[in-house]
Each structure stands twice: as structure tokens, then as C-alpha cells.
Amino acid sequence: MPNFDRPIKPSWIDKKPHNHDTRAKDKMYHTTRWRQLREYILNREPMCRLCEAEGRHTPAKVIDHKIPIQFGGDRWSLDNLQPLCTHCDNVKTGEDSHKYGNK
């Protein structure tokens, strides 16, 4: 039986407009070039860099841009990339949003 107590919203209301920079950045992560670079970095440095600095040994799962692309970081430079575990990547992403502001 349908629930008529809840207001019905058209599906388009919940959809947020996409940031074109974000879509272009997301496409980058599906390229052969990125997959090869990611594999190279993880083979060279398989542990999370931030955990290692604190004496923990956690496998890296994510390649992080030290300076986010949308804030001027080079997307392909090895100097701007670091291997991180999922936890450290999530923490750093939160810190980046405070440091650089939400864009």
C-alpha cells in the first residue's frame, strides 16, 4: 500500500550539478596512464607513508595528491603523489578541505 504521508519530490530535485573539474579529474583515474602510475608507486612504496612516519606498518591502498589537483597540484608528478592507507587518505582529505576550502 502506498505511503501518502511522505511528500513526493521529482527525482531531478535531489540531483546536484556536477563540477566540470571534478568530472575531468574522475575520468583521469580510469585511464591506463593513471593505473600504470598507481601500480608503479604502490610497487615502489607499498606501505602508507603517513603511518610509516608514525611507526605503524599499514598497506597503502590509495595514491594521494599531496596538493589536490583542484588547488594547483600536478596530477602526474611523482613529487605530488604519495601512497596512503584508506584511513589516512580520508583524514587528509578532510584536512585539505579545511586548509584549502571547499571548491
C-alpha positions in Angstrom: 0.0 0.0 0.0 1.5 3.4 -0.9 2.5 5.8 1.8 0.8 9.1 1.1 2.1 10.8 4.2 5.5 11.4 2.7 5.7 14.3 0.1 6.8 13.2 -3.3 9.6 15.1 -4.9 10.5 14.9 -8.6 13.8 12.9 -9.0 15.6 15.8 -10.5 15.4 17.9 -7.3 17.9 15.6 -5.5 20.5 15.7 -8.2 23.3 18.2 -7.7 25.0 19.9 -10.6 28.4 18.4 -11.4 31.5 20.4 -11.2 33.2 20.0 -14.6 36.7 19.9 -13.0 35.6 17.0 -10.8 34.3 15.0 -13.8 37.5 15.6 -15.7 39.5 14.6 -12.6 37.4 11.5 -12.1 37.9 10.4 -15.7 41.7 10.6 -15.1 41.5 7.8 -12.6 40.2 5.4 -15.2 43.0 5.9 -17.7 45.7 3.4 -18.5 48.3 6.0 -17.6 46.9 6.5 -14.1 46.5 2.8 -13.4 50.2 2.2 -14.5 51.4 5.1 -12.4 49.4 3.9 -9.4 50.8 0.4 -9.8 54.4 1.8 -10.1 54.1 3.8 -6.9 52.5 1.0 -4.9 55.2 -1.4 -6.0 57.9 1.0 -5.1 56.4 2.0 -1.8 53.7 -0.5 -0.7 53.1 1.0 2.8 51.2 4.1 3.8 53.7 6.9 4.0 51.9 8.7 6.9 51.5 5.5 9.0 55.2 4.7 8.4 56.1 8.2 9.7 54.4 7.3 13.0 55.9 3.8 13.2 52.9 1.9 12.0 53.0 -0.6 9.1 49.8 -0.3 7.1 49.5 -1.3 3.5 48.8 1.6 1.1 45.6 1.3 -0.9 45.3 4.9 -2.3 47.6 7.2 -4.2 47.0 10.7 -2.9 47.9 14.1 -4.4 49.7 16.0 -1.7 48.4 19.2 -3.1 44.9 18.5 -4.6 44.6 18.9 -8.3 41.8 21.5 -8.0 44.1 23.6 -5.9 47.0 23.6 -8.3 48.7 20.3 -7.6 50.3 18.5 -10.5 48.2 15.4 -11.3 51.1 13.4 -12.8 54.2 14.5 -10.8 55.8 11.8 -8.6 56.7 14.7 -6.2 53.0 15.4 -5.7 51.9 11.8 -5.2 52.1 9.6 -2.1 50.8 6.1 -1.1 48.3 6.2 1.8 46.0 3.7 3.5 42.3 4.4 3.3 42.1 5.9 6.8 45.0 8.3 6.3 43.6 9.4 2.9 40.2 10.1 4.5 41.8 12.1 7.3 44.0 14.1 4.8 41.1 14.8 2.5 39.1 16.3 5.5 42.2 18.4 6.4 42.6 19.5 2.8 39.0 20.8 2.7 39.7 22.9 5.8 43.1 24.0 4.6 42.1 24.9 1.0 38.4 25.4 1.5 35.7 23.6 -0.3 35.8 24.1 -4.0 
